[in-house]
Amino acid sequence: PGLSYTWIFNNNTLSVQEDGRRFVSQGTGNLYIAKVEPSDVGNYTCVVTNSEAEQSVRGPPTPLTLRSDGVMGEYEPKIEVRFPETTYAAKGSSVKLECFALGK
């Protein structure tokens, strides 16, 4: 509770709300990119903010490069679901669940 995740791309904050190809999971902090393009090449840095402690921590930059051989790698299609066993919500409130389809 109180943690939020943002990503920096080449020293600029990623505006994933306006980008339908990228998504940041607020449950895990993972960055997901659909259909990687040459413009996605660069350094990505995760920033974790604890609003209760009023502190942020920046991780090390992670480079993203494109393979020149055109091979996507071996990924069997699967659904990544990380729902809690039980989710409680007050009547009339909203609940956000994250589900990701992965594959080749």
MOVENFEN-V862175 format. One record per residue. N is the residue number from 1. RES is the residue in three letters. PHI is phi in degrees with one decimal (* if undefined). PSI is psi in radians with two decimals (* if undefined). BURIAL is I if it has 24 or more other ideal C-beta (glycine too) atoms within 12 Angstrom, else O. Layout:
BEGIN
N|RES|PHI|PSI|BURIAL / N|RES|PHI|PSI|BURIAL
END
This chain:
BEGIN
1|PRO|*|2.43|O / 2|GLY|88.6|-0.07|O / 3|LEU|-93.9|2.47|O / 4|SER|-136.9|2.70|O / 5|TYR|-123.9|2.36|I / 6|THR|-133.7|2.81|I / 7|TRP|-123.6|2.47|I / 8|ILE|-106.2|2.30|I / 9|PHE|-117.5|2.00|I / 10|ASN|48.5|0.85|O / 11|ASN|70.7|0.22|O / 12|ASN|-122.8|2.40|O / 13|THR|-65.4|2.28|O / 14|LEU|-71.2|2.28|I / 15|SER|-99.4|1.34|O / 16|VAL|-72.9|-0.33|I / 17|GLN|-64.4|-0.50|O / 18|GLU|-97.1|0.03|O / 19|ASP|-120.3|1.94|O / 20|GLY|-72.6|-0.17|O / 21|ARG|-92.6|-0.28|O / 22|ARG|-121.2|2.55|I / 23|PHE|-147.2|2.39|I / 24|VAL|-109.6|2.09|I / 25|SER|-72.9|2.12|I / 26|GLN|-80.9|-0.11|O / 27|GLY|-83.4|-0.67|O / 28|THR|-117.2|-0.35|O / 29|GLY|86.6|-0.07|O / 30|ASN|-65.9|2.52|O / 31|LEU|-102.6|2.22|I / 32|TYR|-114.1|2.34|I / 33|ILE|-125.9|2.18|I / 34|ALA|-95.8|2.40|O / 35|LYS|51.9|1.26|O / 36|VAL|-59.0|2.35|O / 37|GLU|-119.0|2.83|O / 38|PRO|-54.6|-0.53|O / 39|SER|-71.1|-0.18|O / 40|ASP|-84.8|-0.18|I / 41|VAL|-67.5|2.31|O / 42|GLY|157.0|-2.83|O / 43|ASN|-105.2|2.31|O / 44|TYR|-114.2|2.32|I / 45|THR|-129.2|2.25|I / 46|CYS|-88.9|2.40|I / 47|VAL|-120.6|2.12|I / 48|VAL|-105.3|2.22|O / 49|THR|-117.0|2.28|O / 50|ASN|-105.2|1.83|O / 51|SER|-67.7|-0.54|O / 52|GLU|-69.5|-0.70|O / 53|ALA|-88.4|-0.12|O / 54|GLU|53.4|0.83|O / 55|GLN|-134.6|2.61|O / 56|SER|-127.1|2.53|O / 57|VAL|-127.0|2.29|O / 58|ARG|-104.9|2.24|O / 59|GLY|-80.4|3.11|O / 60|PRO|-73.8|2.65|O / 61|PRO|-68.2|2.46|O / 62|THR|-116.9|2.07|O / 63|PRO|-77.1|2.48|O / 64|LEU|-114.0|2.18|O / 65|THR|-125.0|2.73|O / 66|LEU|-95.4|2.46|O / 67|ARG|-75.7|2.40|O / 68|SER|-86.2|-0.22|O / 69|ASP|-88.1|-0.08|O / 70|GLY|76.3|0.08|O / 71|VAL|-83.7|2.27|O / 72|MET|-84.4|-0.33|O / 73|GLY|96.7|2.99|O / 74|GLU|-101.8|1.87|O / 75|TYR|-130.4|2.05|O / 76|GLU|-77.7|2.51|O / 77|PRO|-60.7|2.33|O / 78|LYS|-157.7|2.82|O / 79|ILE|-107.3|2.16|O / 80|GLU|-91.5|1.95|O / 81|VAL|-122.4|2.17|O / 82|ARG|-126.4|0.94|O / 83|PHE|-81.7|2.52|O / 84|PRO|-67.4|2.73|O / 85|GLU|-57.4|-0.71|O / 86|THR|-132.2|2.33|O / 87|THR|-119.4|2.17|O / 88|TYR|-103.6|2.48|O / 89|ALA|-148.6|2.49|O / 90|ALA|-74.7|2.56|O / 91|LYS|-56.5|2.29|O / 92|GLY|87.1|-0.07|O / 93|SER|-93.0|3.00|O / 94|SER|-108.0|2.56|O / 95|VAL|-125.0|2.33|O / 96|LYS|-108.6|2.16|O / 97|LEU|-114.2|2.41|O / 98|GLU|-107.5|2.29|O / 99|CYS|-138.6|2.30|O / 100|PHE|-124.0|2.28|O / 101|ALA|-96.5|2.16|O / 102|LEU|-115.5|2.64|O / 103|GLY|172.9|-2.98|O / 104|LYS|-114.4|*|O
END
